[in-house]
């Protein structure tokens, strides 16, 4: 039977977009919500659940009575723990396979007799998880979409359909990457004065009219206006002009950040072992860093991409 203490808590189901950076940011947001009194159910895909167990061990998934983990099948085969997953394959698998198991999970969580948890109050979903929107509508649960990008990037993504309608993308051919075309100013975008095409998210640089990521971004941003709220990982003083342009476009827009700074101020010891790194951490580089003088090393983060992807992007 659910305790009175748990029954009184609002219950947020957090389901991140299934990529490393998105999972990490959602975990930080979930910990902040937990600190504020929420019961948290954090949902991984089975693919990432297995990677976490390999990279961090069982402790990474050991939560608290009011901070729990669930996994749902995504149809992807097991992966080498240190490989970078095919992002397109992950997104396609999520679109095709996650709705039914996520609906089943919500049914289970709302059955307090079996879940020993309060009824689901809201869903906090990664911005690129349209299946979560479908599930929220079916269960009549409020949903907030969490976009881990800056407000400027989000506004740029929101312009993709307009860019296509104006004939500015897809590019005619690859020469448009280097012939100065990308220096064209997109002067109609609100809150982003003098923004050039090259400054917008790089998915517009495709020459393929059926490019998966371009269409995926159009769909995700288009559906964002259907939801209860949009959460952006930024703060007003940093991006005031573009945020002022975004606020009227959605029912609610919330800014929260920097998450790392907020979390450091409210760290809970009971959740300190809960992690989300899909790769086994290699600490050997720390010895080399310690051997160098302070402020003498430049750190460049290429994100969670493999060498082949890095070479391809450098060529572009």
Secondary structure, 3 states (H helix, E strand, C coil): CCCHHHHCCCEEEEECCCCHHHHHHHHHHHHHHHHCCCEEEEEEEHHHHHHHHHHHCHHHHCCECCEEEEEECCCCCCCCCCCCCCHHHHHHHHHHHHHHHHHHHHHHHHCHHHHCCCCCCEEEEECCCHHHHHHHHHHCCEEEEEECCCHHHHHHHHCHHHHHHCCCCCCCCHHHHCCCHHHCECCCCCCCCCCEHHHCCHHHHCCCCCCHHHHHHHHHHHHHCCCCEEEECCCCCCCHHHHHHHHCCCCCEEECCCHHHHHHHCCCHHHCCCCCCCCCCCCHHHHHHHCCCCCCCCCCCCCCCCHHHHHHHHHC
